[in-house]
Amino acid sequence: MEGRALFIGRFQPFHRGHLATIQRILAAHEEVIVGIGSAQYSHTGENPFTAGERYEMIKRALDAEEIHDYHIVPIPDTHVHSVWVSHVTSLVPRFDVVYSNSDLVVRLFREHGLKVISPPLIERGRLSGREIRRRMREGAAWESLVPDAVAKYIYEIDGIERLREIHKYATPYGTREDDSP
């Protein structure tokens, strides 16, 4: 095993595919930094959970698996791609390799001369945040797609009702203006 890896994702929600990827990363590296991307977003259809909630999901799931060689760091977007890698490296501990399946993330880190690995996606048809959120909204079975600790936490924060309300009031630009804070 060598060095420390950075694994970046939105984790909306953290699911079994994410957990399996972290386990694979830790089979090859001493530590993993879990970067919570788009950390400033929440309460939208694509990003329903806050950075703090996603942090809690990840921590509970990793602790339940007795995984301890990790750091979790929220990473807000900059919307300026030319400075994003510098932004990320200013927020997280030193790392040797980046794991991501986002084409943009891969390109940006490679342009900065960093090693990037795109891990194989695990059961992508079922294990995707979009599919899990859809199932939650529609009352379909979703609990088996996330670690037990994550399912329990989503129930604790009434996450299913939040998703349904967000979907109910969604417009192409977010929520209706009269529902905005």
N, C-alpha and C positions, 0 to 999 in steps of 0.2 A: 504494500500500500504506500502511496506517496501523496504528500501534500494535501491541500484543501481545495474543494470544488465549490463553485457557486452554481446553484440551481435556481433559475428565475421562472416564476409563473404567477398567474393571478390567483389561482387556488380558490375559485368561486363555484363550489366549495372544494376543499381538499378532499381528494377521493383515493380509492385503492390504487389507481394507476400512478398517482403522485407518490404514494407510500412505497410502491414497488420500485419506482425509479430511485428514490432516496436509498432504499436498501441496496440496489445495484451500485449506486455511486459510492456508498460506504464500503462495499466489497473491494473497491479499487482505490479509495482515498481515505485518509485518516479522519477527515472532518468534512462536513457539508455546511455551507451557508445557504439557507433557504431565503431567497429574496422575494418578498411579496410585492409584485409589480402592480402598477396603477393603484398605489396605496391610498391616494387621496380620494378615490371614488368609492361610493357606496349608494345604496338605495336606488339603484337603477336596474333594469332587467338584465344587463350584461354583468354588472358589478353590484349585486344586492348586499353583500356583506362588507362591513368596515374592515380596515386593516387590523384593528384590535381583535375583531371576531375571527378573522382568518388566522391571525397569530395564535389565538387560543385553540382553534381547531387543530392546527399543525402541532402545537406543543402537546396537546392532550393525546393526539394520535401517536406521536413519536414516543412520548413517555409510556403509553400503554404497551408499545412494542419493545420497551426497554432500550430504546435508542437514545444515546446521550451525547454523541459526538456531533452536535449541531449548534448553529446559531441561527436565529430568525431575525431578519432585518426588513422592515417596511421600506419600499423604494417608490417614492412618488414619481410620476412622469414629469419630464421637463418640457415636452412638446418641441424641443430643439434637438434634433437627432445628432447634430454635429458635436454637441457637448454631453450627450447622454452617458456615454461610457465613463467620462471623467466624473460625472455626477454620481454614478453607481460606485465607482472605485473610491470616492470620497466618503461614502456611507457605510461600506462593508469592510470587514477585515481582509487582509491580503489573501489572494486566492491564486491557484495555479492553472485552473481550467474552468470553463463555463459550460454548463449543460442547459440547453434550451432547444425547443422545437419551433420557436418563433423565427420565421425567416428574417425579420427585421433585426431582432436581437442577435442572431447568428452573424448577419452581415456587419452590424455595427462593431461587435467585438472583434471579428476577423480583420476589419479595416484598421483596427488599433493593434494588430499583431498578436492578439491573444488566441490561445488554443480554445476551440469550441467543439463540443460533441453534441450531436443531436441524438438523444437516446431513442430506441424504438418505442413507438406508442403502443400501449398495452390495451387491448380490447377497445380500440378507439370508438367503435359504434356505441358502446355502452358507457365506457369510462371517459366521459367528457363533461365538463362543467355545464355546457349548453344542454346536453341530454338529461343530466341530473336535475337541473333547474326546471326543465320542461316537465319531467315526471313529478317533481314536487308540486308545481303549480296545478297539474291536472289530476292529482290524487293517485298517480300510478306508483308502483313499488320502486323505491329509490334507495332505501336504507342499506341494502346489501352492496351497493356500489361505493359506499364510503366506509371508512373505519367506524367501528361501533362507537368510539368516543366522539367522533364527529357527528354522527346521527343524534346521539344523546344531547350534544351541545346545541345543535340546530333546533331541536325541540325546546330546550331551555330558553333560547332567545326568541322563540316563536317565529323562526325563520321562514316557515312555510307560509304563514299568513302574510308576512312581509312580501314575499314573492308574489302571492296572489294579488295583493293590493297594488303593488308596483305594476303588474301586468294589466290590471283592471284600468288604471289611470294613465297608462303609457301613451305617448304620442311619438312621432318621429324625433322629437327634440327632447325627450325625457318625460316628465309628468306635466299635466295640465298646468298652465300658469297660475290658476287660482289655488292649486295644491302646493305650490312651491314655498319653501320657507322664506 
